[in-house]
Every structure is written in C-alpha cells, then in structure tokens.
Amino acid sequence: MSVSLAKGGNVSLTKQAPNLKAVTVGLGWDERATTGADFDLDASALMVDESGRILSDRHFVFFNNLTSPDGAVQHAGDNLTGGGDGDDERIEVNLQAMPGECRRVVVAVSIYEAEQRRQSFGQVRNAFIRIINADNGMEMTRYDLGEDFSTETAMIFGELYLHGNEWKFRAVGQGYANGLGGIARDFGVNVG
C-alpha cells in the first residue's frame, strides 16, 4: 500500500519491504501555461555523504552523466517534452550497490534554460515524486507538490536517506531560483 506524504513527511521504505534491494524514483509534471517555448524539465540525483557534500562530481547523476561510478544510481534518460501520463523521468537506485559513505540520494528537478525561456515552476502543475519497489513494481510512497513556486527554476522534490540500517524517504519540496547550478553548488559539485 502506497503512503501519501505531505511536505516534510517521511516514511521507512525498509519497514514496508524488509528485503528491499532497489527502488525506482518516478518523477512527473505537466505544463500549466505556455511561454511559447517548449518546457524541458530534467531530473537529477546527488549522492551525498553524512555532511551533505557530494561524494564526487561523478556522483551527480543527470542528463549529461547518466550513471554514478559505482552503478548505484542510474538515470533512465532525458524526456524532452514531459508529455503523456505517468512518470516523465525515472532514476533507478540500487540500494545494495550504494557506497558506504553515501548517506542520502537527493532528487531534484530543474527547468532546462529556464532563464532564457522565461520559465519557472509557477508554470508547472501536477508535479510529483514517487518511490517504486523495483522488485515488484509496487508504489511505496508518493509526494505531490501542491504548492505554487512562482520564481523557482529548480526544486528538490525529495530524498532517500539512510537512518541506521534503514532506508527512508523524505518529501522535501524546496525551491531554488538559481536553477540546477544552485542546487549543485549547495552540495559541493564543481560547476563550470
């Protein structure tokens, strides 16, 4: 049974599925209004240590780096339109292959070329993140971002995190007005 979360809420994935090996992070959204330019939203994942710093630049998984060096996190590919129902982009997370120093996998979504296209999350609706048990395809938890983010061009939707020996998921819903670069810099990624 899927658990619906509100912003800030968390759930134990390990308690729901004690033998959980891997999850799929499904992300979706719809365009609210058009600016004349196509919307291209991009999912990304940052593998961070206990201090909240990226393990290495290669542990920042996004459309230009689809797989972490250890293979624990894999981006399923860039969806340029976000059209259709269901997940627009997916990130596969192998919990068993996770390096020991990784304590969190932060999942973000950003609008590609948001400033040039004059786009923000205020023009996006029905945004969500959901965690799916990779073994059986069952949705474990979901967070629908119901808030209006008028100036934000990137968002942290949620995060998988290790608490003791237990994998949990937290609904974050934190916006950034300075795009994916702002999120990356906050976690210590070297952004050119």
C-alpha positions in Angstrom: 0.0 0.0 0.0 1.4 3.4 -1.0 1.9 6.1 1.6 1.0 9.6 0.6 3.3 12.2 2.1 3.0 16.0 2.8 6.0 18.3 2.6 8.5 17.3 5.3 6.9 13.9 5.9 9.0 10.7 5.8 8.4 7.0 5.6 10.6 3.9 6.2 11.0 2.0 3.0 12.8 -0.8 4.8 9.9 -1.4 7.2 7.5 -1.6 4.2 9.8 -4.0 2.4 12.4 -5.6 4.7 14.3 -7.2 1.8 14.3 -4.1 -0.3 17.2 -4.1 -2.8 16.4 -1.4 -5.3 13.9 1.3 -6.0 12.8 3.4 -9.0 12.2 7.1 -8.4 9.4 8.2 -10.7 9.0 11.9 -11.4 6.2 13.7 -13.2 4.8 17.1 -14.1 2.6 18.9 -16.5 2.9 22.3 -18.1 0.4 24.8 -16.7 0.9 27.6 -19.2 2.9 28.2 -22.3 5.5 30.8 -22.8 5.9 30.0 -26.5 9.0 27.9 -25.8 8.9 24.2 -25.0 9.2 23.1 -21.4 12.1 20.7 -20.8 12.3 19.6 -17.1 15.2 17.4 -16.1 15.6 15.0 -13.1 18.9 14.6 -11.3 20.2 12.8 -8.3 23.1 13.8 -6.0 24.8 11.1 -3.9 25.9 12.8 -0.7 27.8 11.9 2.5 26.9 12.4 6.1 28.0 16.1 6.0 25.7 16.7 3.0 28.5 17.0 0.4 28.6 15.3 -2.9 30.8 12.1 -2.9 32.5 13.3 -6.2 31.4 15.3 -9.2 30.7 11.9 -10.9 28.1 11.1 -8.2 26.0 13.9 -9.6 23.7 11.9 -11.9 21.8 13.9 -14.6 21.2 14.0 -18.4 25.0 14.5 -19.1 26.1 11.8 -16.6 23.6 9.0 -16.6 25.3 6.6 -14.2 27.2 7.0 -10.9 30.8 5.5 -11.0 29.6 2.6 -8.7 26.4 2.0 -10.8 24.2 2.5 -7.7 22.3 5.4 -9.3 21.2 5.3 -13.0 19.2 7.9 -14.8 16.8 6.3 -17.3 17.2 9.1 -19.8 16.0 12.6 -20.6 12.4 13.2 -21.6 12.5 16.4 -23.7 8.7 17.1 -23.6 7.2 15.7 -20.4 4.2 14.7 -22.4 1.8 11.9 -21.5 0.6 10.4 -18.3 2.7 8.7 -15.6 6.4 9.2 -14.9 8.1 11.7 -17.1 11.6 10.7 -16.0 12.9 7.9 -13.8 16.0 7.3 -11.7 17.0 3.7 -10.7 18.6 3.3 -7.3 20.3 0.1 -6.3 20.5 0.2 -2.5 22.7 -2.8 -2.3 25.3 -1.2 -4.5 25.3 2.1 -2.6 28.9 3.0 -1.5 29.2 3.0 2.3 29.9 6.8 2.5 26.7 7.7 0.7 24.0 8.6 3.3 21.5 10.4 1.1 20.4 10.5 -2.5 18.9 13.9 -3.1 16.4 14.0 -6.1 16.0 17.3 -7.9 14.1 18.6 -11.0 15.2 21.7 -12.9 13.9 23.6 -15.9 16.4 23.5 -18.8 17.3 27.0 -20.0 14.7 28.5 -17.6 16.1 32.0 -17.6 16.4 32.2 -21.4 12.9 30.7 -21.9 11.4 32.8 -19.0 10.0 29.7 -17.3 9.6 28.8 -13.7 7.8 26.2 -11.6 4.9 28.6 -11.3 4.1 27.4 -14.8 4.2 23.7 -13.8 1.4 21.7 -12.3 0.8 18.2 -11.0 4.4 17.7 -10.1 5.1 14.5 -8.1 7.8 12.1 -6.9 7.1 8.5 -6.1 9.2 5.6 -4.9 8.6 2.2 -6.5 9.8 -1.1 -5.3 12.0 -2.3 -8.2 11.4 -6.0 -7.4 7.6 -6.0 -7.7 6.7 -2.6 -9.4 4.6 -1.5 -6.5 4.4 2.1 -5.5 5.7 2.5 -1.9 5.2 6.3 -1.3 4.3 9.4 -3.2 4.6 13.2 -2.7 2.5 15.6 -4.8 4.0 19.1 -4.8 0.8 21.1 -4.5 2.5 24.4 -3.8 3.0 27.3 -6.2 6.6 28.1 -6.8 6.5 31.2 -8.9 10.2 32.2 -9.2 11.9 28.8 -8.7 13.6 27.2 -11.7 14.8 24.1 -9.8 13.4 22.0 -6.9 14.5 19.4 -4.6 11.5 17.0 -4.7 12.7 14.5 -2.1 15.5 12.4 -0.8 16.3 8.8 0.0 18.3 8.6 3.2 19.9 6.0 5.5 18.9 6.1 9.1 20.9 3.5 10.9 20.4 0.4 8.7 17.0 1.7 7.5 16.4 3.4 4.1 13.8 6.1 4.3 12.2 8.7 2.0 11.6 12.3 2.9 9.3 14.7 0.9 11.3 17.9 0.6 9.7 20.4 -1.8 12.5 23.0 -1.6 12.7 25.6 -4.4 15.8 27.3 -5.9 15.6 30.5 -8.0 19.1 29.9 -9.4 18.5 26.6 -11.3 20.2 23.3 -11.2 23.6 25.1 -10.8 22.4 26.5 -7.4 21.5 23.0 -6.1 24.7 21.5 -7.4 26.8 24.2 -5.8 25.0 23.8 -2.4 26.1 20.2 -2.3 29.7 20.9 -3.4 29.6 19.9 -7.1 32.2 21.8 -9.2 30.1 23.7 -11.6 31.9 25.3 -14.6 
